[in-house]
């Protein structure tokens, strides 16, 4: 019996991927452990190995296909004595490989000076997401109305009699442009019914004019209008989203929407840290074992120790329990040309500065080459995002679950400070921690930052 080879789930969160390259062809014999293909997820490219033995009877999904769903059949493996005719007996249906959803219809672009028209276009973009009203039953003797679902929704919302409109679409079908034209004609709207009023049946699908309108949806829940509404065609270039950008958008939008963020900021004096860094780098051996410490390496180590001292921050939220982690597994945000990834330094509290430095450099290099394994960037208990090298003084970051906090690190810069009543110059670094209030209360977050600042301002304390 033929065996279907399915698109693998190469990480716990993977839902689809790109079949980047086939390393076998139809008719090839394969054995367990042979590499069949390269699968590209949102953040890494990984090899896919065969589990069973046999011969490749049919490749169902060509290489280069994007958006291939997990568990979708991608090839058929034939057993001994089976021929290509047996492929038809494979149980699951083929799915269209790499089929992408049709791009949304572009709304018309308002002229630069026509503000009223632009606002109306925004309203239409919101209407496109509203549930369609039930189709109207044509009275006896009237012609059957052919209209697109979008045209019906727009007509209902604007209070336009769709039966009085002559369609300009294929075979007289009423389309969006016909509704926009009819909107300019007062005769197309029944008397006394203005678009957008509470009694408008288009805003209350399935309700009569006298029925009570449901509670209005909060403004924050309304769909965001398509950005193309505000620009003329030809004035911009469209760059389709890749899988990484889609993943970043989904996860961070969900995190920012669901997790109750709050922020704590503290200034750390890092003159002692910079002096210790200079001494250690000067003492680095040449050749094998050489290292070059960065300020971020000290930050990772200090955060790891602070997480152990204040374990309430080293935790994750679930609907039934709090997960209190035994080790500080710290994700370090790495900027890529094509997005962002957060590889993890596991057990950071146990590692020395040189080990952390070497690990971060290795993770960053493999991240840029998309060679990280999912277990190297998924999970973790805490995260650090450092934009100090770009001269950013202070910023806030969005948490990436299952983390309950993320530390945003700014640049070290010379500032005037007051010490023992005297003004002096000091190198200060501002850090801001975004906290999940379901997990970390304000006082708990403050205690963590107190410990973190102590380690940063006195690096020798990390040895205790």
URDA-V828059 format. One line per field, one symbol per residue. ss: DSSP state (H for helix, E for strand, L for the rest). psi: psi as a letter, one per 30 degrees, with the letter a starting at -180 (. if undefined). burial: I if it has 24 or more other C-alpha atoms within 12 Angstrom, else O. A space follows every 10 residues. Layout:
ss=???
psi=???
burial=???
This chain:
ss=LLEEEELLLL LLLLLEEEEE EELLLLLLEE LLLLEEEEEE LLLLEEEEEL LLLEEEEEEL LLLLEEEEEL LLEEEEEELL LLLHHHHHHL LLLLLLLLLL LLLLLLLLLL LLLLHHHHHH HHHHHHHLLL LLLLLLLLLL LLLLLLELHH HHHHHHHHLE LHHHLLLLLH HHLELHHHHH HHHLLHHHEL LLLLLLLLLL LLLLLLLLLL LLLLLLLLHH HLLLLLHHHH LLLLLLLLLL LLHHHHHHHH HHHHHHHHLL EEEEEEEEEL HHHHHHHHHH HHLLLLLLLL LLLLHHHHHH HHHHHHHHHL LLLLEEELLL LEEELLLLLE EEEEEELLEE EEEEELLHHH LLHHHHHHHH HHHHHHHHLL LLLHHHLLLL LEEEEELHHH LLLLLLLLLL LLLLEEEEEE EEEEEEEEEL LEEEEEEEEE EEEEEELLLL LHHHHHHHHH HHHHHHHLHH HHHL
psi=kkkkklkljf lffkfllkje kkgllkfkkl lkfkkelkkj afglklkjlk ellakjekjf jlkfklgkkk gkkflkkkak fkafffeffk elkkljkgkk kkkkkklkkk lefieeeeee eeeeeeeffl kklkkkkklk fllkkjklee eeeeeeefhk jffgkkkgak hgkkleeeee efffjfffkk kfjkkflefj fffikfklff kkklkkkkef fkkkkkfffg lkkfglkkjk kleeeeeeee eeeeeeeekj klkkkkkkkg eeeeeeeeee efgkllbkgl ljkleeeeee eeeeeeeeei fffilkklff lkjjkfljjk kjkkklfgbk lilkjkhfff kleeeeeeee eeeeefefgh gklefffkbl fllkjjgefg gkeklllklj kgkflkkjka kklklklkjh gkklkljkkk kkkkkjffej leeeeeeefe eeeeeefiff fff.
burial=OIIIIIIIOI IOOIIIIIII IIIIIIOOOI OOOOOIIIII IIIIIIIIII OIIIIIIIII IIIOIIIIII OIIIIIIIIO OOOOOOIOOI OOOIOOIIOO OOOOOIIIIO OOOOOOOIOI IIIIIIIIOI OIIOIOOOOO OOOOIIIIII IIIIIIIIII IIIIIIIOOO OOIIIIIIII OIIOOOOIIO OOOOIOOIII IIIIIOOOOO OOOOOOOOOO OOOOOIOIII OOOOOOOOOO OOIIOOIIOO OOOOIOOOIO IIIIIIIIII IIIIOOIOOO OOOOOOOOOO IIIIIIIIII IIIIIIIIII IIIIIIIOOO OOOIIIIIII IIIIOOOOII IIIIIIIIII IIIIIIIOII IOIIOIIIOI IIIIOIIIII IIIIIIIIOO OOIIIIIIII IIIIIIIIII IIIOOOOOOO OOOOOOIIII IIIIIIIIII OOOIIIIIII IIIIIIIIIO OIOO
